[in-house]
Amino acid sequence: AFCVSPLGQWVVSGSEDASVAVYDLNSSEQVAVMPGCAPGETGPKSGHCSPVLALDVHPSEPKIVSGGQAPDNTIKIWAPVSSA
């Protein structure tokens, strides 16, 4: 799966390895990656545990939503962590 952010700054791709990657559209640099889960890892803080089949980007905020294939069957919402 992949999508381009509504403001045109990012390309977001989902992978068969269960990761989600974000690329800067202007520089073609990878700016973030959300890895898939480690073997045996589960819970709300883990990534997908199966291929990522669906993606979308919030129209004005730096948030991404992704959906994993069965048996994962989860939807994840990704947002930057504040360093405050």
Secondary structure, 3 states (H helix, E strand, C coil): CEEECCCCCEEEEECCCCCEEEEECCCCCEEEEECCCCCCCCCCCCCCCCCEEEEEECCCCCCEEEEECCCCCCEEEECCCCCC
